[in-house]
């Protein structure tokens, strides 16, 4: 099975920070850290079987969408040797209208 390097783009990195802040405010920093670490681990698991999720070429060529715990939508792309995490949208955000 092919392994690819997983990278977080600048928007995805900012989305992680915002997600942490949102959870920390609602449930405390320990809960926020634990959730964000699990989300990052899930994203990094895309290094194998990278072509998971639903293709959304109608939004952007090569775009794939996957869900984490039915609470976060992960927008990513896959090329020959890399998975690029483009955005992380928490539940309730209209990801189809946000830039990816």
N, CA, C and O atoms as CSV, one atom per row, in Angstrom:
chain,resi,resn,atom,element,x,y,z
A,1,UNK,N,N,0.837,-1.172,0.000
A,1,UNK,CA,C,0.000,0.000,0.000
A,1,UNK,C,C,0.885,1.239,0.000
A,1,UNK,O,O,1.845,1.329,0.765
A,2,UNK,N,N,0.557,2.179,-0.855
A,2,UNK,CA,C,1.346,3.403,-0.992
A,2,UNK,C,C,1.177,4.302,0.236
A,2,UNK,O,O,0.075,4.487,0.751
A,3,UNK,N,N,2.298,4.848,0.679
A,3,UNK,CA,C,2.296,5.809,1.786
A,3,UNK,C,C,2.604,7.193,1.226
A,3,UNK,O,O,3.482,7.355,0.379
A,4,UNK,N,N,1.881,8.169,1.705
A,4,UNK,CA,C,2.087,9.552,1.294
A,4,UNK,C,C,2.361,10.412,2.530
A,4,UNK,O,O,1.922,10.088,3.633
A,5,UNK,N,N,3.074,11.483,2.334
A,5,UNK,CA,C,3.326,12.455,3.392
A,5,UNK,C,C,2.074,13.299,3.579
A,5,UNK,O,O,1.477,13.745,2.599
A,6,UNK,N,N,1.674,13.522,4.816
A,6,UNK,CA,C,0.520,14.361,5.126
A,6,UNK,C,C,1.025,15.725,5.578
A,6,UNK,O,O,1.867,15.823,6.471
A,7,UNK,N,N,0.506,16.765,4.959
A,7,UNK,CA,C,0.859,18.145,5.298
A,7,UNK,C,C,-0.422,18.921,5.607
A,7,UNK,O,O,-1.477,18.663,5.028
A,8,UNK,N,N,-0.306,19.870,6.526
A,8,UNK,CA,C,-1.412,20.765,6.833
A,8,UNK,C,C,-1.122,22.105,6.180
A,8,UNK,O,O,-0.093,22.725,6.448
A,9,UNK,N,N,-2.028,22.548,5.326
A,9,UNK,CA,C,-1.889,23.857,4.709
A,9,UNK,C,C,-2.135,24.957,5.732
A,9,UNK,O,O,-2.604,24.675,6.835
A,10,UNK,N,N,-1.829,26.205,5.388
A,10,UNK,CA,C,-1.969,27.307,6.346
A,10,UNK,C,C,-3.401,27.501,6.841
A,10,UNK,O,O,-3.608,27.810,8.015
A,11,UNK,N,N,-4.388,27.327,5.968
A,11,UNK,CA,C,-5.783,27.479,6.405
A,11,UNK,C,C,-6.162,26.365,7.368
A,11,UNK,O,O,-6.865,26.613,8.347
A,12,UNK,N,N,-5.715,25.153,7.110
A,12,UNK,CA,C,-6.011,24.025,7.997
A,12,UNK,C,C,-5.345,24.213,9.359
A,12,UNK,O,O,-5.945,23.911,10.390
A,13,UNK,N,N,-4.120,24.708,9.365
A,13,UNK,CA,C,-3.427,24.958,10.628
A,13,UNK,C,C,-4.186,26.009,11.443
A,13,UNK,O,O,-4.331,25.863,12.656
A,14,UNK,N,N,-4.664,27.050,10.793
A,14,UNK,CA,C,-5.457,28.081,11.470
A,14,UNK,C,C,-6.783,27.504,11.952
A,14,UNK,O,O,-7.251,27.845,13.038
A,15,UNK,N,N,-7.388,26.635,11.150
A,15,UNK,CA,C,-8.636,25.994,11.561
A,15,UNK,C,C,-8.438,25.170,12.830
A,15,UNK,O,O,-9.315,25.154,13.693
A,16,UNK,N,N,-7.295,24.480,12.958
A,16,UNK,CA,C,-6.995,23.715,14.167
A,16,UNK,C,C,-6.925,24.619,15.395
A,16,UNK,O,O,-7.457,24.284,16.453
A,17,UNK,N,N,-6.267,25.766,15.246
A,17,UNK,CA,C,-6.159,26.722,16.349
A,17,UNK,C,C,-7.546,27.221,16.747
A,17,UNK,O,O,-7.871,27.272,17.933
A,18,UNK,N,N,-8.353,27.585,15.774
A,18,UNK,CA,C,-9.696,28.091,16.057
A,18,UNK,C,C,-10.572,27.015,16.694
A,18,UNK,O,O,-11.363,27.306,17.591
A,19,UNK,N,N,-10.433,25.781,16.232
A,19,UNK,CA,C,-11.188,24.678,16.811
A,19,UNK,C,C,-10.774,24.465,18.266
A,19,UNK,O,O,-11.623,24.285,19.139
A,20,UNK,N,N,-9.476,24.487,18.520
A,20,UNK,CA,C,-8.981,24.374,19.893
A,20,UNK,C,C,-9.583,25.473,20.772
A,20,UNK,O,O,-10.098,25.194,21.855
A,21,UNK,N,N,-9.517,26.720,20.304
A,21,UNK,CA,C,-10.032,27.848,21.085
A,21,UNK,C,C,-11.522,27.685,21.388
A,21,UNK,O,O,-11.968,27.946,22.505
A,22,UNK,N,N,-12.279,27.255,20.393
A,22,UNK,CA,C,-13.725,27.097,20.541
A,22,UNK,C,C,-14.047,26.024,21.586
A,22,UNK,O,O,-14.901,26.227,22.448
A,23,UNK,N,N,-13.357,24.883,21.503
A,23,UNK,CA,C,-13.600,23.795,22.459
A,23,UNK,C,C,-13.100,24.187,23.850
A,23,UNK,O,O,-13.776,23.926,24.845
A,24,UNK,N,N,-11.934,24.803,23.927
A,24,UNK,CA,C,-11.376,25.202,25.219
A,24,UNK,C,C,-12.305,26.164,25.950
A,24,UNK,O,O,-12.467,26.070,27.166
A,25,UNK,N,N,-12.905,27.075,25.222
A,25,UNK,CA,C,-13.830,28.026,25.839
A,25,UNK,C,C,-15.079,27.312,26.364
A,25,UNK,O,O,-15.596,27.654,27.428
A,26,UNK,N,N,-15.553,26.328,25.617
A,26,UNK,CA,C,-16.782,25.628,26.008
A,26,UNK,C,C,-16.545,24.533,27.040
A,26,UNK,O,O,-17.370,24.328,27.930
A,27,UNK,N,N,-15.407,23.820,26.922
A,27,UNK,CA,C,-15.211,22.612,27.740
A,27,UNK,C,C,-13.875,22.534,28.465
A,27,UNK,O,O,-13.622,21.581,29.202
A,28,UNK,N,N,-13.030,23.519,28.262
A,28,UNK,CA,C,-11.747,23.528,28.952
A,28,UNK,C,C,-10.598,23.077,28.074
A,28,UNK,O,O,-10.804,22.373,27.085
A,29,UNK,N,N,-9.377,23.485,28.436
A,29,UNK,CA,C,-8.204,23.206,27.608
A,29,UNK,C,C,-7.859,21.721,27.494
A,29,UNK,O,O,-7.389,21.285,26.443
A,30,UNK,N,N,-8.077,20.936,28.545
A,30,UNK,CA,C,-7.749,19.499,28.477
A,30,UNK,C,C,-8.595,18.803,27.414
A,30,UNK,O,O,-8.085,18.010,26.623
A,31,UNK,N,N,-9.882,19.106,27.405
A,31,UNK,CA,C,-10.790,18.521,26.413
A,31,UNK,C,C,-10.400,18.965,25.019
A,31,UNK,O,O,-10.409,18.167,24.081
A,32,UNK,N,N,-10.057,20.237,24.878
A,32,UNK,CA,C,-9.683,20.780,23.569
A,32,UNK,C,C,-8.422,20.113,23.040
A,32,UNK,O,O,-8.365,19.730,21.872
A,33,UNK,N,N,-7.416,19.974,23.887
A,33,UNK,CA,C,-6.156,19.328,23.466
A,33,UNK,C,C,-6.423,17.897,23.026
A,33,UNK,O,O,-5.942,17.472,21.975
A,34,UNK,N,N,-7.180,17.156,23.815
A,34,UNK,CA,C,-7.456,15.751,23.497
A,34,UNK,C,C,-8.179,15.631,22.156
A,34,UNK,O,O,-7.845,14.769,21.343
A,35,UNK,N,N,-9.161,16.488,21.928
A,35,UNK,CA,C,-9.924,16.422,20.680
A,35,UNK,C,C,-9.050,16.770,19.479
A,35,UNK,O,O,-9.060,16.062,18.472
A,36,UNK,N,N,-8.302,17.849,19.587
A,36,UNK,CA,C,-7.450,18.283,18.470
A,36,UNK,C,C,-6.374,17.230,18.171
A,36,UNK,O,O,-6.062,16.983,17.006
A,37,UNK,N,N,-5.811,16.616,19.202
A,37,UNK,CA,C,-4.815,15.557,18.970
A,37,UNK,C,C,-5.427,14.376,18.227
A,37,UNK,O,O,-4.792,13.815,17.333
A,38,UNK,N,N,-6.649,13.990,18.582
A,38,UNK,CA,C,-7.311,12.882,17.878
A,38,UNK,C,C,-7.640,13.261,16.441
A,38,UNK,O,O,-7.522,12.432,15.539
A,39,UNK,N,N,-8.046,14.496,16.222
A,39,UNK,CA,C,-8.326,14.973,14.866
A,39,UNK,C,C,-7.047,14.971,14.028
A,39,UNK,O,O,-7.059,14.528,12.879
A,40,UNK,N,N,-5.948,15.462,14.596
A,40,UNK,CA,C,-4.673,15.453,13.877
A,40,UNK,C,C,-4.240,14.022,13.554
A,40,UNK,O,O,-3.756,13.756,12.454
A,41,UNK,N,N,-4.410,13.110,14.498
A,41,UNK,CA,C,-4.041,11.708,14.265
A,41,UNK,C,C,-4.881,11.115,13.133
A,41,UNK,O,O,-4.368,10.370,12.298
A,42,UNK,N,N,-6.158,11.444,13.111
A,42,UNK,CA,C,-7.005,10.958,12.019
A,42,UNK,C,C,-6.504,11.497,10.681
A,42,UNK,O,O,-6.402,10.752,9.706
A,43,UNK,N,N,-6.194,12.781,10.637
A,43,UNK,CA,C,-5.682,13.388,9.397
A,43,UNK,C,C,-4.380,12.710,8.970
A,43,UNK,O,O,-4.190,12.412,7.791
A,44,UNK,N,N,-3.505,12.472,9.912
A,44,UNK,CA,C,-2.220,11.830,9.590
A,44,UNK,C,C,-2.405,10.390,9.129
A,44,UNK,O,O,-1.552,9.856,8.421
A,45,UNK,N,N,-3.505,9.756,9.521
A,45,UNK,CA,C,-3.778,8.388,9.065
A,45,UNK,C,C,-4.084,8.345,7.574
A,45,UNK,O,O,-4.123,7.268,6.979
A,46,UNK,N,N,-4.300,9.495,6.976
A,46,UNK,CA,C,-4.519,9.548,5.525
A,46,UNK,C,C,-3.245,9.235,4.745
A,46,UNK,O,O,-3.280,9.162,3.517
A,47,UNK,N,N,-2.120,9.050,5.440
A,47,UNK,CA,C,-0.880,8.686,4.754
A,47,UNK,C,C,-1.031,7.347,4.043
A,47,UNK,O,O,-0.372,7.109,3.031
A,48,UNK,N,N,-1.886,6.475,4.556
A,48,UNK,CA,C,-2.199,5.209,3.882
A,48,UNK,C,C,-3.675,5.233,3.507
A,48,UNK,O,O,-4.486,5.858,4.190
A,49,UNK,N,N,-4.010,4.563,2.438
A,49,UNK,CA,C,-5.391,4.581,1.924
A,49,UNK,C,C,-5.859,6.029,1.794
A,49,UNK,O,O,-6.939,6.395,2.257
A,50,UNK,N,N,-5.028,6.833,1.159
A,50,UNK,CA,C,-5.237,8.278,1.084
A,50,UNK,C,C,-6.468,8.688,0.300
A,50,UNK,O,O,-7.011,9.772,0.516
A,51,UNK,N,N,-6.903,7.850,-0.589
A,51,UNK,CA,C,-7.991,8.252,-1.479
A,51,UNK,C,C,-9.351,7.908,-0.887
A,51,UNK,O,O,-10.259,7.454,-1.583
A,52,UNK,N,N,-9.464,8.134,0.410
A,52,UNK,CA,C,-10.739,7.961,1.111
A,52,UNK,C,C,-11.603,9.189,0.896
A,52,UNK,O,O,-11.182,10.173,0.287
A,53,UNK,N,N,-12.802,9.107,1.403
A,53,UNK,CA,C,-13.680,10.263,1.352
A,53,UNK,C,C,-14.366,10.397,0.014
A,53,UNK,O,O,-14.200,9.577,-0.890
A,54,UNK,N,N,-15.129,11.440,-0.080
A,54,UNK,CA,C,-15.913,11.707,-1.281
A,54,UNK,C,C,-15.189,12.727,-2.151
A,54,UNK,O,O,-14.722,13.756,-1.661
A,55,UNK,N,N,-15.100,12.432,-3.439
A,55,UNK,CA,C,-14.518,13.404,-4.378
A,55,UNK,C,C,-15.493,14.529,-4.597
A,55,UNK,O,O,-16.696,14.302,-4.727
A,56,UNK,N,N,-14.975,15.762,-4.639
A,56,UNK,CA,C,-15.812,16.941,-4.879
A,56,UNK,C,C,-15.171,17.825,-5.936
A,56,UNK,O,O,-14.857,18.990,-5.691
A,57,UNK,N,N,-14.984,17.244,-7.120
A,57,UNK,CA,C,-14.406,17.993,-8.232
A,57,UNK,C,C,-15.292,19.165,-8.654
A,57,UNK,O,O,-14.822,20.094,-9.312
A,58,UNK,N,N,-16.576,19.123,-8.278
A,58,UNK,CA,C,-17.486,20.220,-8.614
A,58,UNK,C,C,-17.126,21.502,-7.854
A,58,UNK,O,O,-17.491,22.600,-8.276
A,59,UNK,N,N,-16.415,21.361,-6.743
A,59,UNK,CA,C,-15.993,22.524,-5.962
A,59,UNK,C,C,-14.570,22.928,-6.323
A,59,UNK,O,O,-14.269,24.108,-6.504
A,60,UNK,N,N,-13.702,21.927,-6.426
A,60,UNK,CA,C,-12.295,22.155,-6.769
A,60,UNK,C,C,-11.734,20.853,-7.308
A,60,UNK,O,O,-11.964,19.791,-6.730
A,61,UNK,N,N,-11.016,20.922,-8.389
A,61,UNK,CA,C,-10.422,19.727,-9.001
A,61,UNK,C,C,-9.527,19.010,-7.993
A,61,UNK,O,O,-8.625,19.612,-7.411
A,62,UNK,N,N,-9.788,17.713,-7.794
A,62,UNK,CA,C,-8.975,16.899,-6.899
A,62,UNK,C,C,-9.356,16.986,-5.432
A,62,UNK,O,O,-8.715,16.356,-4.591
A,63,UNK,N,N,-10.392,17.759,-5.111
A,63,UNK,CA,C,-10.806,17.911,-3.719
A,63,UNK,C,C,-11.487,16.634,-3.214
A,63,UNK,O,O,-12.295,16.026,-3.915
A,64,UNK,N,N,-11.145,16.249,-1.997
A,64,UNK,CA,C,-11.800,15.135,-1.311
A,64,UNK,C,C,-12.303,15.650,0.029
A,64,UNK,O,O,-11.715,16.545,0.637
A,65,UNK,N,N,-13.406,15.061,0.469
A,65,UNK,CA,C,-14.032,15.433,1.734
A,65,UNK,C,C,-14.187,14.175,2.578
A,65,UNK,O,O,-14.673,13.150,2.099
A,66,UNK,N,N,-13.771,14.261,3.834
A,66,UNK,CA,C,-13.961,13.171,4.793
A,66,UNK,C,C,-14.507,13.784,6.081
A,66,UNK,O,O,-14.403,14.989,6.312
A,67,UNK,N,N,-15.082,12.933,6.898
A,67,UNK,CA,C,-15.679,13.396,8.145
A,67,UNK,C,C,-14.947,12.779,9.331
A,67,UNK,O,O,-14.537,11.619,9.292
A,68,UNK,N,N,-14.793,13.570,10.377
A,68,UNK,CA,C,-14.221,13.082,11.633
A,68,UNK,C,C,-15.297,13.171,12.704
A,68,UNK,O,O,-15.738,14.258,13.076
A,69,UNK,N,N,-15.705,12.019,13.188
A,69,UNK,CA,C,-16.704,11.915,14.262
A,69,UNK,C,C,-17.984,12.690,13.963
A,69,UNK,O,O,-18.657,13.151,14.884
A,70,UNK,N,N,-18.320,12.833,12.711
A,70,UNK,CA,C,-19.511,13.548,12.256
A,70,UNK,C,C,-19.577,14.973,12.790
A,70,UNK,O,O,-20.653,15.571,12.835
A,71,UNK,N,N,-18.430,15.522,13.195
A,71,UNK,CA,C,-18.361,16.873,13.745
A,71,UNK,C,C,-17.428,17.796,12.977
A,71,UNK,O,O,-17.583,19.016,13.024
A,72,UNK,N,N,-16.464,17.223,12.272
A,72,UNK,CA,C,-15.509,18.036,11.517
A,72,UNK,C,C,-15.436,17.492,10.096
A,72,UNK,O,O,-15.270,16.290,9.886
A,73,UNK,N,N,-15.562,18.389,9.127
A,73,UNK,CA,C,-15.381,18.037,7.724
A,73,UNK,C,C,-13.955,18.387,7.342
A,73,UNK,O,O,-13.502,19.515,7.531
A,74,UNK,N,N,-13.259,17.401,6.802
A,74,UNK,CA,C,-11.857,17.583,6.401
A,74,UNK,C,C,-11.814,17.695,4.882
A,74,UNK,O,O,-12.247,16.787,4.172
A,75,UNK,N,N,-11.293,18.805,4.392
A,75,UNK,CA,C,-11.114,19.016,2.957
A,75,UNK,C,C,-9.640,18.796,2.650
A,75,UNK,O,O,-8.775,19.432,3.252
A,76,UNK,N,N,-9.354,17.899,1.715
A,76,UNK,CA,C,-7.960,17.582,1.403
A,76,UNK,C,C,-7.806,17.206,-0.053
A,76,UNK,O,O,-8.782,16.928,-0.750
A,77,UNK,N,N,-6.565,17.204,-0.497
A,77,UNK,CA,C,-6.239,16.762,-1.853
A,77,UNK,C,C,-5.120,15.734,-1.772
A,77,UNK,O,O,-4.347,15.701,-0.815
A,78,UNK,N,N,-5.055,14.902,-2.794
A,78,UNK,CA,C,-4.063,13.826,-2.838
A,78,UNK,C,C,-3.331,13.927,-4.168
A,78,UNK,O,O,-3.956,14.025,-5.224
A,79,UNK,N,N,-2.005,13.904,-4.111
A,79,UNK,CA,C,-1.229,13.782,-5.347
A,79,UNK,C,C,-0.336,12.554,-5.235
A,79,UNK,O,O,-0.534,11.719,-4.352
A,80,UNK,N,N,0.617,12.444,-6.099
A,80,UNK,CA,C,1.434,11.227,-6.182
A,80,UNK,C,C,2.075,10.832,-4.857
A,80,UNK,O,O,2.074,9.652,-4.504
A,81,UNK,N,N,2.622,11.792,-4.117
A,81,UNK,CA,C,3.347,11.443,-2.893
A,81,UNK,C,C,2.950,12.251,-1.662
A,81,UNK,O,O,3.638,12.207,-0.642
A,82,UNK,N,N,1.822,13.003,-1.754
A,82,UNK,CA,C,1.464,13.882,-0.648
A,82,UNK,C,C,-0.048,14.002,-0.494
A,82,UNK,O,O,-0.798,13.989,-1.471
A,83,UNK,N,N,-0.470,14.119,0.763
A,83,UNK,CA,C,-1.843,14.482,1.094
A,83,UNK,C,C,-1.764,15.874,1.704
A,83,UNK,O,O,-1.016,16.100,2.656
A,84,UNK,N,N,-2.532,16.797,1.157
A,84,UNK,CA,C,-2.549,18.162,1.684
A,84,UNK,C,C,-3.900,18.406,2.346
A,84,UNK,O,O,-4.943,18.392,1.692
A,85,UNK,N,N,-3.859,18.628,3.658
A,85,UNK,CA,C,-5.064,18.983,4.394
A,85,UNK,C,C,-5.291,20.474,4.139
A,85,UNK,O,O,-4.474,21.310,4.525
A,86,UNK,N,N,-6.400,20.792,3.491
A,86,UNK,CA,C,-6.651,22.164,3.074
A,86,UNK,C,C,-7.438,22.961,4.108
A,86,UNK,O,O,-7.085,24.097,4.425
A,87,UNK,N,N,-8.506,22.362,4.633
A,87,UNK,CA,C,-9.359,23.034,5.610
A,87,UNK,C,C,-9.970,22.015,6.553
A,87,UNK,O,O,-10.081,20.835,6.223
A,88,UNK,N,N,-10.362,22.479,7.725
A,88,UNK,CA,C,-11.069,21.676,8.730
A,88,UNK,C,C,-12.267,22.506,9.178
A,88,UNK,O,O,-12.109,23.547,9.816
A,89,UNK,N,N,-13.459,22.038,8.840
A,89,UNK,CA,C,-14.677,22.786,9.144
A,89,UNK,C,C,-15.457,22.082,10.245
A,89,UNK,O,O,-15.836,20.920,10.099
A,90,UNK,N,N,-15.695,22.782,11.340
A,90,UNK,CA,C,-16.478,22.166,12.410
A,90,UNK,C,C,-17.956,22.154,12.028
A,90,UNK,O,O,-18.391,22.902,11.152
A,91,UNK,N,N,-18.712,21.301,12.693
A,91,UNK,CA,C,-20.136,21.143,12.405
A,91,UNK,C,C,-20.838,22.498,12.423
A,91,UNK,O,O,-20.591,23.338,13.288
A,92,UNK,N,N,-21.700,22.681,11.465
A,92,UNK,CA,C,-22.454,23.918,11.393
A,92,UNK,C,C,-21.889,24.937,10.423
A,92,UNK,O,O,-22.592,25.872,10.039
A,93,UNK,N,N,-20.637,24.782,10.017
A,93,UNK,CA,C,-20.056,25.716,9.039
A,93,UNK,C,C,-20.385,25.248,7.639
A,93,UNK,O,O,-20.332,24.053,7.347
A,94,UNK,N,N,-20.720,26.174,6.783
A,94,UNK,CA,C,-21.046,25.862,5.401
A,94,UNK,C,C,-19.751,25.760,4.609
A,94,UNK,O,O,-19.281,26.749,4.046
A,95,UNK,N,N,-19.179,24.573,4.566
A,95,UNK,CA,C,-17.882,24.381,3.941
A,95,UNK,C,C,-17.944,24.508,2.424
A,95,UNK,O,O,-16.921,24.774,1.793
A,96,UNK,N,N,-19.106,24.325,1.828
A,96,UNK,CA,C,-19.180,24.401,0.367
A,96,UNK,C,C,-19.003,25.830,-0.149
A,96,UNK,O,O,-18.632,26.036,-1.304
A,97,UNK,N,N,-19.270,26.812,0.712
A,97,UNK,CA,C,-19.121,28.214,0.300
A,97,UNK,C,C,-17.813,28.846,0.751
A,97,UNK,O,O,-17.446,29.917,0.268
A,98,UNK,N,N,-17.101,28.193,1.675
A,98,UNK,CA,C,-15.796,28.705,2.112
A,98,UNK,C,C,-14.720,28.293,1.124
A,98,UNK,O,O,-14.821,27.235,0.503
A,99,UNK,N,N,-13.694,29.113,0.972
A,99,UNK,CA,C,-12.617,28.735,0.039
A,99,UNK,C,C,-11.814,27.546,0.548
A,99,UNK,O,O,-11.477,27.463,1.729
A,100,UNK,N,N,-11.514,26.627,-0.367
A,100,UNK,CA,C,-10.650,25.484,-0.044
A,100,UNK,C,C,-9.491,25.462,-1.002
A,100,UNK,O,O,-8.635,24.582,-0.915
